[in-house]
């Protein structure tokens, strides 16, 4: 049996309060010593039940054994009252000579012991809930770390392939691609370790990513990026929006070679971030749809974990257009 200082203080305060109600008598204010003695037996019984029987039997679902031992404890308390305490404090009186009956004794003993045991049960339930909350938080954080770890390799492999193609062609854009890629990787590896980042910083990196990806399109289409009216001082989960933009570039190029059109818009209304990303593509039988991509499933899971009830994601797809609309309820950056 172990008890923390917090629990000890909690139990002592409640014991004092219960004793005050137990010993209250409007006709004779104050308490009598026999009340103290009787109450101490209730405390002892409640301690046996709460700190031994409940952990050993009730919490392990051994209900018959638990209730059997509780009956034994209650019986011992009644016998102790009638055969010992009554004889000491009420010797020679009618109360000491007679036995009021089992039901009367139970009505005298059970309420106080039940209340005292209820305090212990409530404390244990509170501690168990705190443990569950900590466990949920740990599992959620681990899942988020896993989901975020899937983004970097996915992004890296795509851009390394692009870099490799330009290097084979001896393109003069190769140094620029390396520079842009280096900056993005630095941001992903070092600045995205926190759960949230500055919205302005995230939009800046989105712009860099779009520049890098736009080099793959060259003269085969047009990319429009509009991020005006971004309110300062807000934070956002990193690498959320970039997944939709990456999919727009990837699938536009894989489904068609000319007349690529990609439009990306970011704006804010109060603390609501409105993100819209649309791209055109051709339709081919036997190929998976864009919405079945691993990256999209990943980001949808992250949105559920980070923004539960604070986001709305709508994906529309037809034979020649794919559009993502996302609204996020953002919070202010912590004051530093």
HELIX and SHEET records of a PDB file:
HELIX    1   1 UNK A    5  UNK A   23  1                                  19    
HELIX    2   2 UNK A   33  UNK A   48  1                                  16    
HELIX    3   3 UNK A   49  UNK A   58  3                                  10    
HELIX    4   4 UNK A   63  UNK A   80  1                                  18    
HELIX    5   5 UNK A   81  UNK A   85  3                                   5    
HELIX    6   6 UNK A   86  UNK A   89  1                                   4    
HELIX    7   7 UNK A   94  UNK A   97  1                                   4    
HELIX    8   8 UNK A  102  UNK A  169  1                                  68    
HELIX    9   9 UNK A  174  UNK A  186  1                                  13    
HELIX   10  10 UNK A  187  UNK A  191  3                                   5    
HELIX   11  11 UNK A  199  UNK A  217  1                                  19    
HELIX   12  12 UNK A  241  UNK A  255  1                                  15    
HELIX   13  13 UNK A  290  UNK A  292  5                                   3    
HELIX   14  14 UNK A  294  UNK A  306  1                                  13    
SHEET    1   A 3 UNK A 197  UNK A 198  0                                        
SHEET    2   A 3 UNK A 234  UNK A 236 -1                                        
SHEET    3   A 3 UNK A 331  UNK A 332 -1                                        
SHEET    1   B 5 UNK A 221  UNK A 227  0                                        
SHEET    2   B 5 UNK A 260  UNK A 269  1                                        
SHEET    3   B 5 UNK A 272  UNK A 280 -1                                        
SHEET    4   B 5 UNK A 321  UNK A 329 -1                                        
SHEET    5   B 5 UNK A 311  UNK A 317 -1                                        
END                                                                             
